[in-house]
Amino acid sequence: ASAVMLVGKLIRKVALEYPQITLTVTESMSGRTSDIISKGHADLALVPNGQLLQDVEAETVLIETLYFGGLETDTLKGAGEISFEDVCKHPLIMPVKPNFVRGTLEQTAFDRGYALNIIGEQSSGRLLQSLLADGLGYSVLTWPSFFMNFKAGGFFVKKIVNPELPRPMTIAWQKKVILSPRVIAVRKVLRQVVVEAHADGILRGDLQGNGA
């Protein structure tokens, strides 16, 4: 979801500052993205928890937290906070495994002795959003995944607390590979785009490194 929100800004900024560079952008779920970058099929990736992947170097640019959201009801409206225990009581539609958010959710529930109510799973982020918009369930995702629907109205989005569920957003590349000047330039622009999107409210969390 973050990539979808940022790709237009990235392409425009690279075209303006480095017109000799042509970008090819691919979208995938986080588990697949990890495989693409570790095998060298892409020069850079914006991926959660890249520092935990094998054969990958990564720098953290933002620590996000997870949110609970979906179509508004009489009892679930607007913004605010919701406890993890209460999230577990609602029907959830989640990304398929392997997925960092799904894994975090299941591990936290296991550690606290809660039972998740996962009623469906999807490998397509866009299809998952469609199911949420139809009111078939709710989901636990990062803020950018809810941003457009929340902005348009009719969706509630609540930050999960007790505990908060952090997710590092990282820029990753294949380990033991000497990056070309062009890749280094794009990496710098990508970090700038993350900082700008954070300032615009598209991303939420704590900026890390040069952006903080």
N, C-alpha and C positions, 0 to 999 in steps of 0.2 A: 504494500500500500504506500509506503514511503516513497518508493521508486516512482510510482505512478504520479504522485503529487510533485515530484522534483524534476522529472525528466525534461519537461518543457523548459524550465529555468536553466537546467544544465546545458541543453543543446544551444539555446540562445546565447548564453554567456560564453561558451566555448567558441561559437561561430564569430562572436564579436571580438574576443580577445586573441583567439588562435585560429584564424580563418583557414590555415593550412591543414587543420586537423578535422577529419570526418569521423563522427561517432556512429557506432552501431550499438543499439541498445536492445537488450533482451529482458523480458519480464518473466519471473517464475516464482513459485513458492520457495520459502527460505531453504528447505531441505535440498531442493534441486539446485538452487543458486550455489550452495556450498560445494556441491559436486562439480559444477561448471568451473568454479574458480580454482579448486584444488587440482584439477586435471589440466589447467592451463588453457581452457577453451575461451576464456575472457581475460582481459588485462586487469580489470578492476571490478569489484562488486560492492554494492551497499547491502550488507548482510548482518543479521543479528548474531552476536557472540562469535565473531570471526576468530577471536583469539583462542577459542577452544577447538578449532578445526585442525586436522592434520594437514601438513604440507601447505599451510597458509600463514602469511604474515598479515597482521591487522592492526589498525589504530582506531581507538574508540573516539567517536565524535560527539555522541549524545547518549545519556542514560535516560531511556524512556521508562514509563510505568504503564501497566496494563489497565484497560478500561472495560467496563461492562455496558453493553448498549443494545439497542434494537428499537422497534416501533413502540411509540408511546402507548401507555394504557392508563386506566384511571389511577393506578397506584405507582406506576413507574413513569416519571415525567422529568424533563429538564436535565440539569446538570447536578453536580454535588458529589457525594461519596456513597459507597456501599461496602459493607463488610464482605470479606471473602466467604464467610459462612452463609450469608444471605444469597450470594451469587450461586452457590451450590444447590440452592433450592429451586432454581429456575431451569426450564428446558433450554439446552444449549446446542447450537450448531457450530462445529469447530472445524478448522483445517485438518486434513488427514495427516497422519504421521509419515515421516519424521517432520516435526514442526516445533520450533522453540517455544512458542506460546502454548501450544497443546501440551508439550512436555512439562513446562513450568506449572501449568494448571493441574495436571494430574499428580505431579510430585508433591505440590503444596497440599492438595486434598489428601493424599496418602499420609503425609507427615502429620496432619492434623486430625486424621480419622474421620474425614468427611466423605460422603458419596456424591460424585458428580452425576448430573442428569443430562448426559450427552445423547440427544435424540437423532442426530444426523451429523455427517461430516462431508466436506467438499474439498476438492483439489483446486478449484477455481475461486479466486478471490471475488471476481465479479458475480459468479453464481451465488456464492455465499451471501453477498450483499443483497441480491435479489430475493433470496429466501427470507432474510431479515425484514426487508421492505414489505413482504407479503404477510408478516406477522406470524411466521411459522415457528419462531423461537428467538433466542437472543444469542449473543456471542461475547467472547472475551478476546479483545484485540488491542492493538496500539491505537493511539489517538488518530493518526492519519486515516486509518481504516474507517472511522466513523465521521470524519471531518465534513465531507460533502453532504451526507444525509442529515447530519445535525444542523449544518448551516442552512439547508433548504427547509428545515422544519419537519416536525412529525416524529423525530427520533429523540430518544433520551440517551445520554452518555454519562456514566458515573465512574469516577475513579475508584479502583478497588483498594481498600485499606484493611488493616488488621488481618493479614499483613499487606503492605504494598508489594507489588510484584514488578521488580525492575527488569529492564531488558536493554543491554548495551547495543547501540547501533554502531557498526564498525565499517570502515572502508578496508577492504581486503584485497590481497593479491597473492599470487603463487609464491611460495617460499623458495629461496635460493635462485631467484631470477633477478637479473639486473634490469631494473625498469628503464625504459627509454625516456629521453627528455619529454616526449609527447605524453607518455603515460603519467609522468610526474606532474606535468602541467595540468592534465585533466584531474588528477587527484587533488591538487590544490584548489581548482575551481569547484570540485564536488564538495569539498569542505566548506568553501565560501557559500555555496548554495544551501547547505544544511543550516549554516548560521543565519542566513537571510530568511529561510523558511521558519526557523524558530522565532525570529523577531516578528514575523507576520502572523504567528499563531497557528501555522500549518503543522508544525511540529511542537511537541511539548516535552519537557524534561530538563535535565541539567547538562549544559554544553560542557564538553571536555577538551583539554588541550588548548590549541590556539584560538578556538572559538569561545572559550569560557570568559 
